[in-house]
Amino acid sequence: MTERWTVLKVLRWTTDYLNEKGIDSPRLDAELLIGDALNKDRVGLYLCYDQPLQAEELAQIRQLVARRAKREPLQYILGHTEFWSLPFAVKPGVLIPRGDTEILVEEALRLLQGHADGARILDVGTGSGAIAVALAHSCPTLQVEAVDLQPEALDQAQANAVRNGVEQRVHFRQQDMAVLTGGPYQLVVSNPPYIREDEMAGLMPEVREHEPSVALHAGHDGLDCYRLLCRQALALLQPAGWLVVEVGAGQAETVAQLMQQHGLQNTFCRNDYNDIARVVGGQAPVTTGVAGEE
């Protein structure tokens, strides 16, 4: 007699299997993968625990679970994720948006309070467009420009702007971070690559083997992109404008010093919800001038 597989039985088996493979959140991943195969959300899954599964449904679930067991990121398998409570499509070749980056959006919006009407914003290294789209969605008076060097990232970002109804106020262009142009901007934001060379091998397999290294690695000390941004900040910012960046653990003080060396003032750090310094900001003087060299 053929074994009867219900939704609950498959869920339990998948959870145990993913746990054996070292997945951090095996139950949640199992629910999302099975739900994707059955076209149900998590609540819908709970409501059909006793439902027997057909052979084609089991085959689809097995295919998805096999990919996750090989440490392919869940977001790439599903093809989407959530950021700032908004839906974002994601695919291999483009960095997956992370919750920590929402701290950067919070700080950007805080700095724009009372000054957002018609403000021009530049998002450097936009990737999936998460920061640019979140800012435009939160503040309908902003005009956001977003740049990235990778065409596949820009295509994905444009699709996400359309998906969230802000395509008329977010403008994307291909540009190298080393030669930024435009402005003056009231705010320049960036979540740049910041992983040190010696940290790459120790990253989780999902990150190390699947996400684009160009969006992760930033030289021997992880600070290459911050040097580029700080050197160009005063040329991009309007008087009293802000440069605000996400940083890796342990980098905040050094990045703040880089900002100060290049003429930015009133530097600050903001911790994430794990109490790690995650965002650093610096303000252009009221009258801009030429910053000193590093």
DOTI-596336 format. One record per atom (N, C-alpha, C, O): x, z, y. Coordinates in steps of 0.2 Angstrom, whole numbers, padded with zeros to 4 digits, always signed. Atoms other than C-alpha are relative to their C-alpha. Last residue first. Layout:
N
XZY...
END
This chain:
294
-0001-0006+0005+0215+0020+0305+0007+0002+0000+0008+0007-0004-0001+0002+0007+0215+0009+0321+0001+0006-0004+0002+0012-0002-0007-0001+0002+0207+0016+0337+0001-0002-0007-0004-0002-0011-0002-0006+0004+0190+0010+0342+0007+0000-0002+0010-0006-0002-0004+0002+0006+0187-0002+0356+0002+0006-0004+0006+0010-0001-0007+0003-0002+0173+0003+0368+0004-0002-0007+0001-0002-0012-0005+0002+0006+0155+0007+0367+0006-0002+0003+0007-0005+0008-0004+0006-0003+0146+0016+0382+0005-0001-0006+0010+0002-0007+0005+0003-0004+0133+0028+0374+0003-0006+0004-0001-0011+0005+0001-0003-0006+0145+0032+0360-0005-0004+0005-0007-0010+0003-0004+0003-0005+0141+0025+0343-0001+0003+0007-0006+0006+0008+0003+0004-0005+0134+0037+0331+0005-0003+0005+0010+0000+0007-0004-0001-0006+0140+0043+0314-0003-0004+0005-0006-0010+0004+0001+0004-0006+0131+0046+0298+0004+0001+0006+0007+0007+0006-0004-0001-0006+0135+0052+0280-0002-0005+0006-0003-0011+0005+0001+0005-0006+0123+0053+0266+0004+0002+0005+0005+0008+0007+0002+0007+0002+0125+0060+0248+0000-0005+0006+0001-0011+0005+0000+0004-0007+0133+0077+0250+0000-0007-0002+0004-0010-0005-0006+0004-0001+0128+0085+0233+0000-0004+0006-0005-0007+0008-0004-0003-0005+0115+0099+0233+0007-0004+0000+0012+0000+0001-0005-0004+0004+0106+0092+0218+0005+0003+0004+0010+0006+0001+0004-0006+0003+0092+0087+0230+0004+0004-0006+0001+0008-0009+0005+0002+0004+0104+0076+0240-0004+0006-0003-0002+0012-0001-0001-0001+0007+0115+0083+0254-0006-0003-0004-0012-0003-0001+0006-0002+0003+0116+0076+0271+0000+0001-0007+0002-0004-0011+0000+0002+0007+0132+0074+0281-0007+0003-0002-0009+0008+0001+0004-0005+0004+0134+0073+0300+0000-0002-0008+0001-0008-0009+0000+0002+0008+0145+0063+0312-0004+0006-0003-0003+0012-0001+0006-0004+0002+0141+0066+0331-0001-0001-0008-0007-0002-0010+0001-0007-0002+0153+0052+0336-0006+0004-0004-0010+0000-0007+0007-0002+0001+0159+0035+0330+0000+0008+0001+0005+0011+0000+0004-0001-0006+0175+0029+0337-0007+0002+0000-0010+0003+0005+0002+0006-0003+0184+0022+0323-0005+0000+0005-0008-0005+0007-0006+0004-0002+0194+0037+0318-0002-0006+0003+0002-0009+0007-0002-0003-0006+0177+0047+0319+0007-0004+0002+0008-0005+0008+0005+0001-0006+0169+0036+0306+0003+0002+0007+0003-0002+0012-0001+0007-0001+0184+0037+0294-0004-0002+0006-0002-0006+0011-0007+0001-0004+0184+0056+0296+0001-0007+0002+0003-0009+0007+0002-0003-0007+0165+0056+0291+0007-0001+0004+0006-0003+0010+0004+0005-0004+0170+0045+0276-0002+0002+0007-0001-0002+0012-0004+0005-0002+0183+0058+0271-0003-0006+0003+0000-0009+0008-0004-0002-0005+0171+0072+0272+0005-0005+0002+0006-0006+0008+0003-0001-0006+0158+0064+0262+0004+0001+0006+0004-0002+0011-0003+0005-0005+0168+0057+0248-0002+0001+0007+0000-0002+0011-0007-0001-0002+0167+0071+0235+0002-0004+0005+0008-0003+0008-0002-0007+0000+0152+0064+0226+0007+0001+0002+0011-0002-0001-0001-0003+0006+0149+0046+0231+0002+0008+0000+0004+0010+0006-0007-0001+0002+0143+0041+0248-0001+0003-0007-0006+0006-0009+0000-0004+0006+0127+0033+0255+0007+0001-0002+0011-0004-0002-0002+0003+0006+0129+0026+0273-0001+0006-0006-0001+0012-0005+0002-0005+0005+0122+0028+0290+0001-0003-0007-0001-0008-0008-0002+0003+0007+0129+0019+0305-0001+0006-0005+0001+0012-0004-0003-0004+0005+0120+0024+0321+0002-0004-0006-0001-0009-0008+0003+0002+0006+0116+0017+0338+0004+0004-0006+0009+0007-0005+0004-0006+0003+0120+0027+0354-0003-0002-0007-0007+0002-0010-0002-0007-0002+0126+0011+0362-0005+0005-0002-0011+0004-0002+0001-0001-0007+0121-0004+0352+0002+0007+0002+0003+0011-0002+0005-0005-0002+0129-0006+0335-0001+0000+0008+0004-0002+0011+0007+0002+0003+0138-0021+0327-0006+0004+0004-0011+0002+0004+0001+0007-0002+0155-0021+0337-0008-0002-0002-0011-0007+0000+0002+0000-0007+0155-0002+0336-0001-0007+0002-0005-0008+0007+0006-0004-0002+0153-0002+0317-0001-0001+0008-0007-0003+0009+0004+0005-0003+0166-0016+0312-0006+0004+0004-0010+0000+0007-0003+0005-0004+0180-0005+0307-0004-0004+0004-0002-0006+0010-0002-0004-0006+0168+0008+0300+0004-0004+0005+0003-0003+0011+0006-0002-0004+0160-0004+0288+0002+0004+0007+0000+0002+0012+0003+0006-0003+0176-0011+0282-0006+0001+0004-0006-0001+0010-0005+0002-0005+0184+0006+0279-0003-0006+0003-0002-0007+0009+0001-0005-0006+0168+0012+0270+0005-0002+0006+0003-0002+0012+0006+0002-0004+0169-0003+0259-0002+0004+0006-0004+0001+0011-0001+0006-0003+0186+0001+0253-0005-0002+0004-0004-0005+0010+0002+0000-0007+0183+0019+0250+0001-0007+0003+0000-0007+0009+0007+0000-0001+0182+0021+0231-0002-0001+0007-0008-0001+0009+0003-0007-0002+0200+0027+0229-0008+0000+0002-0010+0005+0004-0003-0006+0004+0208+0013+0219-0003+0007+0002-0003+0011-0002-0007-0002-0001+0196+0000+0225+0002+0006-0003-0001+0010-0006-0002+0001-0007+0177-0001+0228+0007+0002+0000+0009+0006+0005-0007-0001-0001+0169-0004+0211+0002-0001+0007+0001-0006+0010-0002-0007+0002+0150-0002+0209+0007+0001+0002+0008+0007+0006+0004-0005-0004+0141-0017+0216+0002+0007-0001-0001+0011+0001-0001+0001-0008+0155-0029+0211-0004+0004+0004-0003+0005+0010-0006-0004-0002+0154-0021+0193+0001-0001+0008+0004+0003+0011-0006+0004-0003+0137-0028+0191+0005+0004+0003+0004+0008+0007+0001+0001-0008+0126-0016+0180+0006-0004+0003+0012-0003+0000+0005+0004-0002+0127-0019+0161-0001-0001+0007-0003-0007+0009+0001+0006+0004+0142-0012+0152-0005-0005+0003-0005-0011+0000-0007+0003+0001+0148+0002+0164-0001-0007-0003+0003-0012-0001-0003+0002-0006+0131+0007+0170+0006-0005-0001+0006-0010+0002+0005+0004-0004+0121+0008+0154+0003-0003+0006+0001-0009+0008+0000+0007+0003+0137+0013+0145-0005-0004+0004-0004-0010+0005+0005+0000+0006+0138+0029+0156+0000-0008-0002+0000-0012+0002+0007+0001-0002+0153+0028+0168-0004+0000-0007-0002-0002-0012+0004-0006+0001+0170+0035+0162-0008+0000+0001-0011+0004+0000+0000+0000+0008+0179+0018+0161-0004+0006-0002-0007+0006-0007+0004+0005+0003+0175+0015+0180-0001+0001-0008-0007+0000-0011+0006-0003+0003+0181+0032+0186-0004-0005-0004-0009-0003-0007-0001-0004+0005+0199+0027+0188-0006+0003-0003-0006+0006-0008-0002+0004+0006+0195+0012+0199+0001+0004-0006-0001+0002-0012-0007+0001+0000+0185+0023+0211+0002-0004-0007-0002-0004-0012-0003-0003+0006+0166+0020+0212+0008-0001+0000+0010-0007+0001-0004-0006-0002+0160+0018+0230+0003+0003-0006+0006+0008-0006-0004-0002+0006+0151+0001+0231+0004+0006+0002+0007+0006+0007-0005+0005+0003+0140+0001+0246+0003+0002-0006+0001+0008-0009-0002-0004+0006+0123+0010+0250+0005-0005-0003+0004-0009-0008-0003+0003+0006+0122+0004+0268+0001+0005-0006+0002+0010-0005+0000-0005+0006+0113+0007+0284+0003-0004-0006+0003-0010-0006-0003+0003+0006+0116+0000+0301+0000+0004-0005+0003+0010-0005-0002-0003+0006+0104+0006+0315+0003-0004-0005+0001-0010-0007+0001-0007-0002+0100+0002+0333+0003+0004-0006+0005+0010-0006+0005-0003+0004+0108-0015+0330-0001+0007+0002+0004+0010+0004-0001-0007+0002+0117-0026+0342-0006+0003-0004-0011+0001-0002+0001-0006-0004+0117-0037+0332-0001-0001+0008-0002-0007+0009+0007-0001-0002+0124-0051+0322+0000+0006+0005+0005+0009+0006+0001+0003-0007+0140-0053+0312-0008+0002+0002-0011+0004-0002+0007+0000-0002+0148-0045+0297-0001-0002+0007+0003-0001+0012+0000+0004-0006+0165-0052+0291-0008+0001+0003-0011-0005+0003-0006+0000-0004+0171-0040+0278+0000-0004+0007+0004-0002+0011-0001-0007-0004+0154-0036+0271+0006+0000+0005+0006+0004+0009-0006-0004+0003+0153-0055+0266+0000+0006+0005+0000+0006+0011-0005-0002-0004+0136-0063+0271+0005+0005-0003+0003+0009-0007-0007-0001+0004+0122-0072+0263+0005+0002+0005+0006-0002+0009-0005+0005-0001+0106-0069+0273+0006+0002-0004+0007+0007-0005-0005+0000+0005+0089-0060+0271+0005-0006+0002+0003-0011+0003-0003+0007+0001+0076-0057+0284+0007+0001-0003+0011+0005-0001-0007-0001+0003+0064-0042+0283+0003-0007-0001+0000-0012-0005-0004-0005-0004+0049-0042+0294+0007+0001-0003+0011+0005+0000+0000+0003-0007+0038-0057+0288+0005+0004+0004+0007+0002+0010-0005+0006-0001+0043-0053+0270+0000-0003+0007+0005-0006+0008-0004+0000-0006+0035-0036+0271+0005-0006+0002+0010-0005+0005+0003+0002-0006+0021-0037+0259+0004+0001+0007+0001+0002+0012+0002-0006-0004+0028-0026+0245-0003-0002+0007-0004+0002+0011+0004-0005+0004+0030-0040+0232-0003+0006+0004-0009+0008+0002+0007+0003+0001+0035-0052+0246-0004+0004-0004-0010+0005-0003+0003+0000-0006+0050-0041+0250-0007-0003+0000-0012+0000+0003+0003-0006-0001+0053-0039+0232-0003+0001+0007-0007+0005+0007+0006-0001+0005+0055-0057+0229-0003+0007+0001-0009+0007+0001+0005+0003-0003+0067-0058+0244-0007+0000-0004-0012+0001-0001+0003-0003-0006+0077-0045+0237-0005-0003+0003-0010+0000+0005+0004-0006+0002+0078-0053+0220-0002+0004+0006-0008+0006+0006+0006+0003+0003+0084-0070+0228-0005+0006-0002-0011+0006-0001+0005+0002-0006+0096-0060+0239-0006-0003-0003-0011-0002+0000+0002-0006-0003+0104-0052+0223-0005-0002+0006-0011+0001+0007+0005-0003+0005+0106-0068+0214-0004+0006+0003-0010+0008+0002+0007+0004+0000+0114-0076+0229-0005+0003-0004-0011+0003-0002+0002+0003+0006+0128-0062+0229-0007-0004+0001-0012+0000+0003-0005+0005+0001+0137-0058+0246-0003-0004-0006-0001-0010-0007-0004-0001+0006+0123-0048+0253+0004-0006-0002+0002-0011+0000-0005+0005+0003+0114-0046+0269+0003+0002-0006+0003+0008-0008-0003-0002+0006+0098-0038+0276+0005-0005-0003+0003-0011-0004-0004+0005+0003+0090-0039+0293+0004+0003-0006+0006+0008-0006-0006-0002+0005+0076-0028+0297+0003-0006-0002+0000-0011-0004-0002+0007+0002+0064-0029+0312+0007+0001-0004+0012+0003-0001-0007+0001+0001+0055-0012+0313+0001-0008-0001-0003-0011-0004-0003+0003-0006+0038-0010+0320+0007-0002+0000+0010-0005+0004+0002+0007-0001+0029-0008+0303+0003-0003+0007+0002-0009+0008+0000+0000-0007+0039+0008+0299-0002-0007+0002+0003-0011+0003+0002-0007-0003+0037+0014+0281-0001+0000+0008-0004+0004+0010+0007-0003+0003+0036-0003+0273-0002+0006+0004-0008+0007+0005+0005+0004-0003+0051-0010+0284-0007+0002-0002-0012+0002+0002+0001-0002-0007+0061+0005+0279-0005-0004+0003-0009-0002+0007+0003-0007-0001+0057+0004+0260-0001+0001+0008-0006+0004+0010+0007+0000+0001+0060-0015+0260-0003+0007+0002-0009+0007+0005+0003+0004-0005+0077-0014+0268-0008+0000-0001-0011+0001+0004+0000-0004-0006+0082+0001+0257-0003-0004+0005-0007-0002+0009+0004-0007+0000+0076-0007+0241+0000+0003+0006-0005+0005+0009+0004-0001-0006+0082-0025+0244-0004+0007+0001-0008+0007+0005+0007+0002+0002+0087-0028+0226-0004+0000+0006-0010-0001+0006+0002-0001+0007+0105-0028+0232-0007-0003-0001-0009-0008+0000+0007-0002+0001+0105-0025+0251-0001+0000-0008-0006+0004-0009+0000+0000+0007+0124-0025+0253-0007+0002-0003-0007+0007-0006-0006+0004+0002+0123-0021+0272+0001+0001-0008+0001+0007-0010-0002-0003+0007+0106-0016+0278+0005-0005-0003+0004-0010-0004-0004+0004+0005+0105-0020+0297+0001+0004-0006+0004+0009-0006-0004-0004+0005+0091-0013+0308+0004-0005-0004+0001-0011-0006-0003+0005+0005+0083-0020+0324+0005+0004-0004+0009+0008-0002-0007-0001+0002+0071-0008+0333+0003-0005-0005-0001-0007-0010-0004+0006-0001+0055-0016+0339+0007+0001-0001+0011-0004+0000+0004+0006-0002+0047+0001+0341+0004-0006+0002+0008-0006+0007+0000+0005+0005+0058+0013+0331-0004-0007+0002-0003-0012-0001-0004+0006-0002+0065+0024+0344-0001-0006-0004+0002-0011-0004+0001+0000-0007+0053+0040+0343+0004-0007+0003+0004-0008+0009+0006-0003-0003+0059+0044+0326+0000-0001+0008+0005+0001+0011+0004+0005-0004+0073+0031+0321-0006+0003+0004-0010+0000+0007-0004+0003-0006+0086+0044+0316-0004-0004+0005-0003-0005+0010-0001-0006-0004+0073+0053+0304+0004-0003+0007+0001-0001+0012+0006-0001-0004+0069+0036+0297+0000+0006+0005-0003+0005+0010+0001+0006-0005+0087+0032+0293-0007+0001+0004-0007+0000+0010-0004-0001-0006+0089+0050+0286-0001-0006+0005-0001-0005+0011+0003-0006-0004+0074+0048+0274+0004+0001+0006+0001+0002+0012+0006+0003-0003+0080+0030+0268-0003+0006+0005-0005+0005+0010-0002+0005-0005+0097+0037+0264-0006-0002+0004-0005-0003+0010-0002-0005-0005+0089+0052+0254+0003-0005+0006+0002-0003+0012+0005-0001-0005+0080+0038+0245+0002+0005+0005-0002+0005+0011+0000+0005-0006+0096+0032+0238-0006+0001+0005-0005-0001+0011-0004-0003-0005+0097+0047+0226+0000-0004+0007+0001-0001+0012+0003-0005-0005+0082+0040+0218+0004+0003+0005+0002+0005+0010+0000-0007+0003+0091+0025+0211-0003+0005+0005-0003+0004+0011+0001-0005-0005+0089+0006+0214-0001+0007-0003-0003+0008-0009+0007-0003+0001+0096-0004+0199-0001+0005+0006+0004+0009+0007-0001-0007+0000+0111-0015+0205-0007+0003-0001-0012+0001+0003+0001-0003-0007+0108-0034+0203-0001+0008-0002-0004+0010-0007-0004+0003-0005+0116-0045+0189-0001+0003+0007+0002+0002+0012-0007-0001+0000+0103-0040+0176+0004-0004+0005+0001-0010+0008-0002+0004+0005+0085-0039+0183+0008+0000-0001+0011+0002+0004-0007+0000+0001+0075-0029+0194+0002-0004-0006-0002-0005-0011-0003+0003+0006+0058-0030+0201+0007+0000+0000+0011+0000+0005-0005+0005-0001+0053-0017+0213+0002-0003-0007+0002+0000-0012-0002+0004+0006+0037-0007+0215+0005-0005+0001+0005-0008+0006+0002+0007+0000+0035+0006+0229+0003-0004-0006+0008-0002-0009+0007+0001+0002+0035+0025+0228-0003-0007+0001-0009-0009+0001+0004-0002-0006+0051+0025+0238-0007-0001-0001-0011-0003+0003-0005-0003-0005+0059+0016+0223-0004+0001+0006-0008-0003+0008+0003-0003-0006+0050+0012+0207+0005+0003+0005+0010+0006+0002-0001-0007-0001+0057+0001+0193-0004+0002+0006-0007-0003+0009+0003-0003-0007+0054-0017+0186+0002+0008+0000+0004+0011-0005+0000+0005-0005+0060-0029+0172-0002+0003+0007-0004-0001+0012+0007+0001-0003+0055-0018+0158-0001-0005+0005-0006-0008+0006+0005+0002+0005+0071-0021+0149-0007-0001+0002-0010-0006+0000-0001+0007+0001+0082-0021+0165-0005-0002-0006-0007-0008-0006+0003+0003-0005+0074-0004+0170+0001-0008-0001-0004-0012+0000+0008+0000+0001+0077+0004+0153-0003-0005+0005-0007-0009+0004+0004-0004-0004+0096+0000+0155-0008-0001-0001-0010-0007-0002+0002+0004-0006+0104-0008+0140-0005+0004+0004-0009+0008+0001-0001-0002-0007+0111+0006+0130-0001-0005+0005+0002-0004+0011-0006+0003-0002+0111-0003+0113+0002+0002+0007+0007+0000+0009-0005-0004+0004+0097+0009+0108+0007-0003+0001+0012+0001+0000-0001-0007-0004+0087+0002+0123+0005+0004-0004+0010+0007-0002-0004+0001-0006+0089-0016+0116+0002+0007+0003+0007+0008+0006-0006+0002+0002+0083-0010+0098+0005-0002+0007+0011+0000+0007-0003-0006+0002+0068-0001+0106+0008-0002-0002+0012+0002+0000-0001-0004-0006+0062-0017+0114+0005+0006-0001+0009+0008+0003-0005+0004-0004+0064-0028+0099+0002+0004+0006+0008+0004+0008-0007+0000+0003+0056-0014+0088+0005-0004+0004+0011-0002+0005-0003-0006-0002+0041-0013+0100+0007+0001-0003+0011+0003+0000-0002+0000-0007+0038-0032+0099+0003+0007+0002+0008+0007+0006-0006+0005-0001+0039-0032+0080+0002+0001+0007+0008+0001+0009-0006-0003+0003+0027-0017+0079+0006-0004+0001+0011-0001+0003-0001-0005-0005+0014-0026+0090+0006+0004-0002+0011+0006+0002-0004+0003-0005+0016-0042+0079+0001+0006+0006+0006+0005+0009-0007+0002+0001+0012-0032+0064+0004-0002+0006+0010-0001+0007-0001+0006+0004-0003-0023+0071+0007-0002-0001+0012+0000+0002-0004+0005-0004-0003-0005+0077+0000-0006-0005+0001-0005-0011-0005+0003+0005-0016+0008+0071+0003-0006+0004-0001-0010+0007+0001+0007+0001-0024+0018+0086+0005-0003-0005+0011-0002-0004+0002+0002+0007-0023+0036+0083-0001-0007-0001-0003-0009-0007-0005-0003+0005-0013+0040+0099-0002-0002-0007+0003-0004-0011+0001+0004+0007-0025+0029+0109+0005+0002-0005+0008-0003-0009+0007+0000+0002-0028+0040+0125-0002-0004-0007-0007-0005-0009+0003-0006+0003-0011+0045+0126-0007+0000-0002-0008+0003-0007-0003-0001+0007-0005+0027+0128-0002+0007-0003-0004+0007-0009+0003+0004+0005-0017+0024+0142+0003+0001-0007-0001+0001-0012+0006-0003+0002-0010+0039+0151-0004-0004-0005-0007-0001-0009-0001-0006+0005+0007+0032+0149-0006+0003-0001-0007+0006-0007-0004-0005-0004+0003+0015+0156+0000+0006-0005-0003+0006-0010+0003-0006-0002-0003+0001+0143+0004+0005+0004+0010+0005+0003+0003+0001-0006+0002-0017+0140-0005+0006+0002-0010+0005+0005+0007+0000+0001+0005-0013+0122-0004-0001+0006-0010-0001+0006+0002+0004+0006+0023-0018+0122-0007-0001-0001-0010-0006-0003-0002+0006-0002+0026-0010+0139-0002-0005-0005-0005-0011-0004+0006+0002-0004+0017+0006+0133+0001-0008+0003-0004-0011+0004+0006+0002+0005+0029+0006+0118-0006-0002+0005-0009-0006+0003-0001+0007+0004+0044+0004+0130-0006-0001-0004-0008-0007-0005+0000+0006-0005+0038+0017+0143+0001-0007-0004-0002-0012-0003+0007+0001-0003+0033+0030+0130+0000-0006+0004-0005-0010+0004+0004+0003+0005+0049+0028+0121-0007-0001+0002-0010-0006+0000-0002+0007+0001+0059+0030+0137-0004-0003-0006-0006-0009-0005+0002+0004-0005+0050+0046+0141+0001-0008-0001-0003-0012+0000+0007+0000+0001+0053+0053+0124-0003-0004+0006-0007-0008+0005+0003+0004+0006+0071+0048+0123-0008+0000+0000-0010-0005-0001+0007-0002+0000+0077+0055+0140-0004-0004-0005-0008-0009-0003+0001-0006-0004+0096+0055+0140-0008+0002-0001-0009+0008-0001+0004+0001-0006+0098+0042+0126-0002+0006+0003-0004+0011+0000-0003-0003-0006+0112+0047+0114-0004-0002+0006-0001-0001+0012-0004+0005-0004+0107+0035+0100+0003+0003+0006+0007-0001+0010-0006+0001+0005+0100+0050+0089+0005-0005+0003+0011-0004+0002-0003-0007-0001+0088+0054+0104+0007-0001-0004+0012+0001-0002-0004+0001-0007+0083+0035+0104+0004+0007+0001+0010+0006+0004-0005+0005+0001+0078+0037+0085+0005-0001+0007+0011-0001+0006-0005-0002+0004+0069+0053+0087+0006-0005+0000+0012-0003+0000-0003-0006-0003+0059+0047+0101+0006+0002-0003+0011+0003-0001-0004+0003-0005+0055+0030+0092+0004+0006+0004+0010+0005+0006-0006+0003+0003+0049+0039+0077+0005-0002+0005+0011-0001+0005-0005-0006+0003+0038+0051+0087+0006-0003-0003+0012-0001-0002-0003-0003-0006+0031+0036+0097+0004+0006-0002+0010+0006+0000-0005+0004-0002+0028+0026+0081+0004+0003+0006+0010+0003+0007-0005+0000+0005+0018+0040+0073+0006-0004+0003+0012-0002+0002-0003-0006+0000+0008+0042+0089+0006+0001-0005+0011+0003-0003-0004-0001-0006+0004+0024+0091+0004+0006+0000+0010+0006+0002+0005-0001-0006-0002+0023+0073+0005+0000+0006+0011+0001+0005-0003-0002-0006+0008+0015+0059-0004+0001+0006-0007-0004+0008+0004+0000-0006+0000+0014+0042+0003+0003+0006+0005+0009+0006+0000-0006-0004+0012+0010+0028-0004-0001+0006-0004-0006+0010-0004+0001-0006+0007-0005+0017-0001+0007+0004-0006+0009+0005+0004+0000-0006+0000+0000+0000+0004+0000+0006+0009+0004+0007
END
